[in-house]
Structures are given as structure tokens and as C-alpha cells.
């Protein structure tokens, strides 16, 4: 397993990873990243990825704000799930952000597996956005000191 900053040459692998997720589960409110939104987000966000045997297994998109890093996308390739790779990647981000900043993210209320992972890593539920997603579901807001 290797963790590294993702740059422009990695964008095609990032798009392919998201396409694999959509092919497996469809485009739904909990993971709504059509090509136009994904392209815009990748153009403006920072990215860090985890590689397994040279293949991009997962990545996180985030923005550096004055007091926090805001995570906008957490994606794991379907063939690399349940290997604790995203746990390692998020631990890397937590360490990289330093003591003076927080990490923020939101998660679909039905994505219990992600909520458990975030809580295991020290994220705390900090708020809710009712009817945030296209299916009318609530977004749970998490922060990590």
C-alpha cells in the first residue's frame, strides 16, 4: 500500500475509479458524482490517493480552508473494499492536517459503514442537513479535531 498526493496525470484513474463505483451501484443520492460535477470538483480540490500494487484503490478530494480541510469526496474502488485502505488514507489526512486544523465531511444518513469508520477515526457528529440529498435524506456532518 502506498499513499501519495494525486496530480493531473492521476485524473483519468480517478475518473475510472468513480465510473467503477457507479457501474456497481448506480448514480444515487448518497454518491452523486456525474462527470460534470466530478470534473469541476477535481479541477478545484486537492487529492490524495491510496495505491495497491500500482493501481489507484481509493482517493479523497478536499479543500484547504483557513481553519479546516473540508472533504468533498471519499471513493474506494469496489474491488478494494474491506481492506482498510480508506482507513489508512484518512489516518494519513488526519496526521497531515496538523493540530491547528479540523477535518470536515458530510455523509448520507444511510451510509452506516462510512459513519462507523469516521467515528472509529475520531470524527464526531457535529450537525445535520435535513433533506440535503436528492432522495430527500439527511446529510450528517462530521468533524475531526
Helices and strands as residue ranges (DSSP letters): E 2-5, G 8-10, H 11-25, H 35-44, E 46-52, E 55-64, E 68-76, G 78-80, H 85-97, E 102-108, H 112-120, E 124-129, E 139-144
